[in-house]
Amino acid sequence: MSGLRDRVVSLPTAGVLALTVALAALVGVVGGGTLALWRDVETVTAGMPAGVVVFGVGPPGEPGTLTDYATGPGDTVDLTFGPAAAATLLATGSIAVPVQVDALAQGHRGLRYTVTRHIAGGILGESDVRLVKVAGPAACTTTVAGPDAGASTPVPADYSDTRRLTSEYWCLVATFDPVQGTYDSTASVDAGVATSGGATPQRVTDEDRWSASVGRALVPADEPTHRLTFTFTTFRPGR
């Protein structure tokens, strides 16, 4: 991971001036001589950083400790969950999963990303799911308030040469109601009953009502793997 964060694309500082000289010498020079000339001036050791871009997603930790990092703009990083989350959801009726996003973009580049949910089937597929941006892991609870969202711009396009990662936090909240439906029924009886001694028959009525909840058996171990897909891009000022 440290290799990814420290990777810098460099162009020799003196190379800009040397390139101008080399281009001037191109008049009357054939291709092979031109290549040799440029290689000669490329030996200058000073460097001009073109900038580093870092993007990672995972369970909350210290910035830079996440295990799943993208390798270039447009790449995606997945956060997966399944049987364990489903077991908690079935037992308690709700879960809150905190997510950390680390980002860095040097130079005049900003960084933005979107989050796409791939949740289908199983217990989570039948749950009410929200994704809320929060201030930190401690704020990720089953009662968290906030809009259901799916995009952020953690790094503006202002010039920056920082090596410090920007960390943002999200909370995936799911609530599950195991009851799939209800059944209500009312039974009534209306009959004439003769009394002793030949008296006029009396009418007797009675009514009874009952209801039941109807559910479906769900097995957490059979839960499919669900994903949150984070896709990032970089952008220049004014875009």
Order of alpha helices (4+ residues) and beta strands (2+ residues): alpha-beta-alpha-alpha-beta-beta-beta-beta-alpha-beta-beta-alpha-beta-beta-beta-beta-beta-beta
